[in-house]
Amino acid sequence: MQAAVIDAYRQPHPTLKQVPRPQIRPNDVLVRIVAASINPIDLKTKDGGLKMLLKYDLPLIMGSDFAGTITAVGSAVHDFAVGDAVFGRVQKDRIGTFAEYLAVDQGDIARKLRNLSFEEAAALPLVGLTSYQALHDIMALQPGQKVLIQGGSGGIGTIAIQLAKHLGAYVATTTSPANFDLVKSLGADLIIDYHTTNFADVLTDYDAVFDTRGGQTLADAFQIIKPGGQVVSIAGLPNARFGKAYGVAWWKRLAFGWVTRQLTRLEKQHHATYTFLFMQPSGAQLTQLAQLVEAGSVTPVIDRVVPFSLINQALDYSHAGQAVGKIILKIAESEAD
Ligand SMILES: NC(=O)c1ccc[n+]([C@@H]2O[C@H](COP(=O)([O-])OP(=O)(O)OC[C@H]3O[C@@H](n4cnc5c(N)ncnc54)[C@H](OP(=O)(O)O)[C@@H]3O)[C@@H](O)[C@H]2O)c1
């Protein structure tokens, strides 16, 4: 099968090459992939930026999100059958969705709804699960609470705004003027142009901040948070609490604690909680997200669909950081196409 492979960390682009089809385990299904979506983590993985948390043997097939059709099932799979259209986000140690076929655990997939295209389904898993875990599982947002979502026009932001509105929250977001109409249409109540305005100068008394930027933007989030509020970051640094929950070695926990000492100080000073979130795949949560899509509460936003042969252009576009919603790779035609 054809796959996008990296042979060494930091190589400029993956190589499209022929590799053997993956073998399935008893709990796996084999999926013929129709569409996959690009996420910033794909590039971070390629460049070795996540080695403290994720270790891979090279060569490695890139890619985390996919939608496609099951072509074989393992001996312990009873809830899915050959021909089912499914989508998912693979476990972090089993990436490889930029390929024609993928072996994936049945626990990490959900059925694709008929009213969702394969491209839309592939747009959903990583950003949908991350947003759900941040806003629902960690923040437990309640109706009327105020949340700031950084980067409202990105892959995460476009889903997170819709989920926060679904949970009944008041949503502020940051983006560029060109994206104001989009984020308003997704439900944002207050829009800040991050080029001209520092959110910390205009927002106060927020129950929660969903940080997608890290660095100074993350540190500034504590200025607007209420006592008892929550700052959840997916782009900042993992702290010692995360290291313990993630089960990393003691010396890494110490290192995490040291590099996040400013955030720990800010937590105490503002009586807030800082959580670093590293999303977890979950077929069950994907099924819940699919129901929200079916109910019209959440709609995936797609920036562009790019043929698999042009993957390197698509990765460069992602790297530029200006995508509005998701970049989709079209791997194959679906039988319905
Ligand atoms: N820890 C985890 O589990 C996890 C999971 C998912 C994602 N992430 C991380 O979360 C981050 C965001 O992911 P993503 O998929 O949303 O990325 P993305 O789709 O590439 O984000 C692109 C968007 O960011 C906006 N943007 C750029 N600079 C900005 C700024 N300073 N303030 C506000 N918006 C800005 C751009 O809008 P403009 O054109 O208006 O600039 C663009 O629409 C990435 O670093 C990713 O690795 C982590």
Ligand as a Chemical Component Dictionary entry (heavy atoms), coordinates in Angstrom:
data_LIG
# 
_chem_comp.id                   LIG 
_chem_comp.type                 NON-POLYMER 
_chem_comp.pdbx_formal_charge   0 
_chem_comp.three_letter_code    LIG 
# 
loop_
_chem_comp_atom.comp_id 
_chem_comp_atom.atom_id 
_chem_comp_atom.alt_atom_id 
_chem_comp_atom.type_symbol 
_chem_comp_atom.charge 
_chem_comp_atom.model_Cartn_x 
_chem_comp_atom.model_Cartn_y 
_chem_comp_atom.model_Cartn_z 
_chem_comp_atom.pdbx_ordinal 
LIG N1  N1  N 0  -2.367 18.400 23.780 1  
LIG C1  C1  C 0  -3.221 17.876 22.903 2  
LIG O1  O1  O 0  -3.762 16.792 23.107 3  
LIG C2  C2  C 0  -3.520 18.649 21.629 4  
LIG C3  C3  C 0  -4.606 18.225 20.830 5  
LIG C4  C4  C 0  -4.911 18.983 19.704 6  
LIG C5  C5  C 0  -4.151 20.118 19.386 7  
LIG N2  N2  N 1  -3.108 20.467 20.183 8  
LIG C6  C6  C 0  -2.337 21.691 19.892 9  
LIG O2  O2  O 0  -3.232 22.803 19.901 10 
LIG C7  C7  C 0  -2.742 23.808 19.016 11 
LIG C8  C8  C 0  -3.874 24.266 18.114 12 
LIG O3  O3  O 0  -4.261 23.204 17.268 13 
LIG P1  P1  P 0  -5.186 23.478 15.992 14 
LIG O4  O4  O 0  -5.475 22.162 15.367 15 
LIG O5  O5  O -1 -6.327 24.350 16.359 16 
LIG O6  O6  O 0  -4.165 24.318 15.065 17 
LIG P2  P2  P 0  -4.435 25.009 13.679 18 
LIG O7  O7  O 0  -5.729 24.549 13.099 19 
LIG O8  O8  O 0  -3.207 24.868 12.865 20 
LIG O9  O9  O 0  -4.578 26.561 14.071 21 
LIG C9  C9  C 0  -4.590 27.480 13.026 22 
LIG C10 C10 C 0  -5.391 28.692 13.482 23 
LIG O10 O10 O 0  -4.679 29.364 14.534 24 
LIG C11 C11 C 0  -5.008 30.748 14.473 25 
LIG N3  N3  N 0  -3.978 31.517 15.151 26 
LIG C12 C12 C 0  -2.660 31.603 14.835 27 
LIG N4  N4  N 0  -2.026 32.394 15.742 28 
LIG C13 C13 C 0  -2.963 32.790 16.651 29 
LIG C14 C14 C 0  -2.938 33.598 17.830 30 
LIG N5  N5  N 0  -1.798 34.137 18.274 31 
LIG N6  N6  N 0  -4.091 33.773 18.509 32 
LIG C15 C15 C 0  -5.247 33.209 18.084 33 
LIG N7  N7  N 0  -5.342 32.445 16.970 34 
LIG C16 C16 C 0  -4.220 32.232 16.269 35 
LIG C17 C17 C 0  -5.066 31.023 12.975 36 
LIG O11 O11 O 0  -5.995 32.059 12.783 37 
LIG P3  P3  P 0  -5.530 33.464 12.172 38 
LIG O12 O12 O 0  -5.434 33.236 10.695 39 
LIG O13 O13 O 0  -6.610 34.366 12.604 40 
LIG O14 O14 O 0  -4.181 33.774 12.780 41 
LIG C18 C18 C 0  -5.590 29.704 12.371 42 
LIG O15 O15 O 0  -6.976 29.758 12.068 43 
LIG C19 C19 C 0  -1.554 23.183 18.297 44 
LIG O16 O16 O 0  -0.369 23.615 18.936 45 
LIG C20 C20 C 0  -1.730 21.695 18.511 46 
LIG O17 O17 O 0  -0.535 20.948 18.464 47 
LIG C21 C21 C 0  -2.762 19.748 21.281 48 
# 
loop_
_chem_comp_bond.comp_id 
_chem_comp_bond.atom_id_1 
_chem_comp_bond.atom_id_2 
_chem_comp_bond.value_order 
_chem_comp_bond.pdbx_ordinal 
LIG N1  C1  SING 1  
LIG C1  O1  DOUB 2  
LIG C1  C2  SING 3  
LIG C2  C3  SING 4  
LIG C2  C21 DOUB 5  
LIG C3  C4  DOUB 6  
LIG C4  C5  SING 7  
LIG C5  N2  DOUB 8  
LIG N2  C6  SING 9  
LIG N2  C21 SING 10 
LIG C6  O2  SING 11 
LIG C6  C20 SING 12 
LIG O2  C7  SING 13 
LIG C7  C8  SING 14 
LIG C7  C19 SING 15 
LIG C8  O3  SING 16 
LIG O3  P1  SING 17 
LIG P1  O4  DOUB 18 
LIG P1  O5  SING 19 
LIG P1  O6  SING 20 
LIG O6  P2  SING 21 
LIG P2  O7  DOUB 22 
LIG P2  O8  SING 23 
LIG P2  O9  SING 24 
LIG O9  C9  SING 25 
LIG C9  C10 SING 26 
LIG C10 O10 SING 27 
LIG C10 C18 SING 28 
LIG O10 C11 SING 29 
LIG C11 N3  SING 30 
LIG C11 C17 SING 31 
LIG N3  C12 SING 32 
LIG N3  C16 SING 33 
LIG C12 N4  DOUB 34 
LIG N4  C13 SING 35 
LIG C13 C14 SING 36 
LIG C13 C16 DOUB 37 
LIG C14 N5  SING 38 
LIG C14 N6  DOUB 39 
LIG N6  C15 SING 40 
LIG C15 N7  DOUB 41 
LIG N7  C16 SING 42 
LIG C17 O11 SING 43 
LIG C17 C18 SING 44 
LIG O11 P3  SING 45 
LIG P3  O12 DOUB 46 
LIG P3  O13 SING 47 
LIG P3  O14 SING 48 
LIG C18 O15 SING 49 
LIG C19 O16 SING 50 
LIG C19 C20 SING 51 
LIG C20 O17 SING 52 
# 
